[in-house]
């Protein structure tokens, strides 16, 4: 796609704007792209997620030289060069950009199977700019294919050193080590890749497969990884084979195993939460910080006074820290970064806040019941009768009920088990969530004991089942 490209300055940031529609630019903000010279006075946006050419246009070499000389570079679309529109659509970049055209040529050679040609181009790029992390990573891939394992390892390590926030080289080096029998080192690298993008597919699947082979099917990490595979990559044959194998190892039918993954992860199994998390990870890695900040605030707004609240807050705090690190001294210039300040508290402060957090109360208890009842997007007649009995017993007024109902409806996105099977009401899952809420500050107060006792009677939880669930709650 040929587009018009213009250069402008915004504060200390050198920017290029592209004449693209908002819908197309939104797609680019979720991609992993970079700019490269591509022939005389031509620049091209390449995707590192797919290898595709996203857009190209006429631009003098001077544009790339200005980007490389600026304290920070950024891309946006025409018509979004100032104010809130700029912050929402801007893609910030701290990388170096190839002005020689050799990087683009290397990508094309690699795409057509000319591995030796690609290696030659990548080496020329790296010789001119040793910190070109993505060129180092792709050179490593080509060297591995050509049989130069030592050369591939060296390139991957240099890529990690040049851009430690990117997951690709960690995972590729992990695969290299795994093939060489250096399994423990490989697993640490897969974990490092997932720490930078928890949805990075190759690391996600290889880590889950390793846990399965190691017999760690009861490890909470195993459940979390498999949930991501189920919810985001279930159409891939390798993932299907892995999940069937995991279900068999757990002595379950695949439908039961899928439902167990949702049950184990509770409110975090919401498809809305999962989709937003995956989107935010992609946007931060790509540099679309304003869009990511908006989605983080949206994600946080979905989970107030729910079991997912603390986990979502901690997750957003980590990502807010990444944004701050990537933008450095420029962060305070942007309004979107100010909206992230509530996430920027220290872990010690959060722990203190958690210790002072209000105990489990009637409103939160009833919200958790609503969350469980509404998991399938509807309220059955029997469930309606249950809610009415609880409302009467707990003296929940109409306006409070409507507020809680709307909060839960916003949080849920119709959590479904793979294959179209809807989740059923589970008093065990509900009671486990209640216990976790009661134990979150390390102390179960008398008022919380009364609520748990009330729940035992309301949902026919036996003393034996109560003891088992309590034993499973993390302290």
C-alpha positions, 0 to 999 in steps of 0.5 A, a space after each residue: 500500500 503506497 501512502 503519503 509520509 510527512 515529517 514533523 516535530 512534537 516537543 523533543 520527538 521526531 515523528 512521521 505521519 502516514 496517510 492511513 485511515 483510522 481503522 488501518 492505523 488501529 491495526 498497525 498499533 497492534 502489530 510489531 512493526 518498524 520502519 526501514 529504507 527500501 530503495 531510493 527515497 522509499 520507506 516501508 513499514 515491516 511487521 515482525 509478527 508476520 513478516 508482511 509489508 504493511 505500508 510504504 511511501 516516498 520519503 527522503 533519506 533525511 527522514 530516517 537520519 532525523 529519526 535516528 538522531 532524535 531523543 525519541 522517534 514516533 509514528 502516527 497518522 495524518 490528522 493525529 499530529 497534536 492533542 489527545 488524538 496524537 497521544 491515542 494513536 502515536 507509536 513511540 520507538 526507541 530503536 534504530 532504523 536502517 537507512 541502507 535498505 539492506 534490512 528490507 532486502 534481507 527480510 525479502 530474501 528470508 521470505 523467499 528462502 534465500 537464507 545465505 542472501 538474507 545472512 549477507 544483508 543482515 550482517 551488513 546492517 549489523 556491521 553498520 549498526 551493532 545495536 540493531 536488535 531485530 536484525 540480530 535476531 533474524 540473523 540468528 534464525 537464518 544462521 540456525 537454519 544454515 547450521 551455524 549454531 554458535 553464530 546463532 547463539 551469539 546473535 541471539 545474545 547480542 539481540 537480547 543485550 540490545 533490546 532486553 524488552 523484546 521476547 523474540 530472541 529469548 524464545 529463539 535462544 531457548 529453542 536453540 538450547 532445548 535442541 542442544 539438551 540444555 533444558 533448564 537454561 531453555 526453560 529460564 529463557 522461555 520464562 523470560 520471553 513470557 515475562 515480556 509478553 505472556 501471550 508469546 506463542 512459541 514460549 507459551 506452548 513450549 513451556 506448557 509442554 515442558 511442564 506436562 512432560 515434567 508431570 507438573 499438571 497440578 502446578 498453577 502455572 500449568 493451568 494459566 498457560 493452558 488457559 491462554 492456549 485454549 482461549 487464544 490459540 485453540 485453532 492451531 493443531 499443535 495446541 489441540 494435540 497438547 491440550 488433548 494430551 494434557 486432558 488425558 494425563 489429567 484423566 479427563 475428557 477434553 470438555 471437562 479439562 477445558 472447564 477445569 481450566 476456567 474454574 481454576 482461573 476464576 474471574 481471570 478466565 473472562 474472555 474480555 479480560 484475556 482479550 484486553 491483556 493480549 491487546 495491551 501486551 501487543 500495544 506496549 511491545 509495539 510502542 502504542 503507549 497511549 492506546 495501551 494506557 487507555 486499555 489498562 484503565 478500561 481493564 481495571 474498570 472491569 474488576 472493582 470489588 471482584 476476585 480479579 481486582 487485585 490480580 488485574 491491578 498487579 498486572 497493570 502495575 507491571 505494564 505501567 512500569 514498562 511504559 515508564 521505562 520505555 518513555 524515560 524522561 519523556 513520560 511526564 510530557 503525556 497526559 496518558 501517562 498521568 492516568 497510569 499513576 494509580 498503578 505506579 505504587 510500590 509493591 510494599 505500598 500495595 501490600 500495606 493497602 491490602 492489609 488495610 483492605 476492608 473485610 469481605 462484606 455483604 455487597 462483595 459476597 452478593 456480587 460474587 454470587 451474581 458473578 457465578 450465576 451470570 457466567 453463562 450470560 443468563 439467569 435461570 429460573 432456579 438461579 433467580 429464585 436463589 438470588 431473591 432468597 439471598 436478597 431477602 436474607 441479606 436485606 439487599 435494596 433494589 438500587 444496590 442490586 441494580 448497581 451490582 448487577 450492572 458492574 458484574 455484567 460489564 465485567 463478564 464477556 460471556 465466559 465460555 468453555 472451548 467448543 461452545 460449552 457454557 460454564 455451569 454454576 459451581 458452588 465450589 468455585 463460588 465458595 473458593 472465591 469467597 474464602 480467598 476474599 476472606 483470607 486476602 488480608 491474612 485474618 478472617 474476622 468474625 463478620 467474615 466467619 458469619 458470611 462463610 457460615 451463611 454461604 455454607 448453609 445457602 449452597 449446601 457445602 458440607 463440613 468436609 468440603 469446607 475443610 478441603 476448600 479452605 486448605 486450598 486457599 493461599 495464605 
